[in-house]
């Protein structure tokens, strides 16, 4: 009996006599719930009946964000966790040599993060956030060079720079890549996530913690760098930093491949530093897993499934319908 895969309260996989809930979106009966990483859209309040599978790092990051995952397992019979390269502690899961689920995944090494590891599996369930051919990201080293040049020229003109990214994941990459600039400030929400990284052995500079509620007027004149959460430069804090200090705002996201992303945020510059696979890396990932069936989820799910079908894979999106391997067998 093959795996049955469906999307209801997250992704459900039934295999053998067990039910696995992958990145649950609510409470439903399952033997195991897998939390792939600690981004808030993946957080979960465990029920009393299921066992939670998550990495130690994910459990610690979740706790620092106010979510207690309870007793978590990093190992269970028939289950293998693999680094998914997305953020600290992010994991992909392989169940019974049959199903491989990526969660959010990155296909390239960045700073202290490795790339998503794969195993050959019959069923692949994958995120396809950037599953469209216009999203092929430039080399990270090139991007880091460009940003350093940009910060250098801002410093020459005595202007501070605010580097903006998601407070967990992107912000620590920014902290890692651009920590040679001083003075260096970390917005409070970023500093809290940095601290968990340091506890887990990631070499991040401490910098100065910036609490906008208390420290808004204590920033020095002249140039500095701050790593802050992604927010509109029209927000109260950002417009204060712009008006009083002439700060330059730089946003980091894969969506920066799309023209107009920076100006949409009111940022001065935007760079496509992403925590996800680009289109080419998604294709490579599929080839490495070499599956019979692919289910796509998130972002360009239907477009990517269509492209996979063109090159001979059986692929369909997981959203908006119930799908199972048995209906694959009927259709094929
Ligand atoms: Zn994520």
Boltz pocket constraint, residues with backbone or C-beta under 6 A from the ligand:
constraints:
  - pocket:
      binder: B
      contacts: [[A, 37], [A, 39], [A, 86], [A, 104]]
      max_distance: 6.0
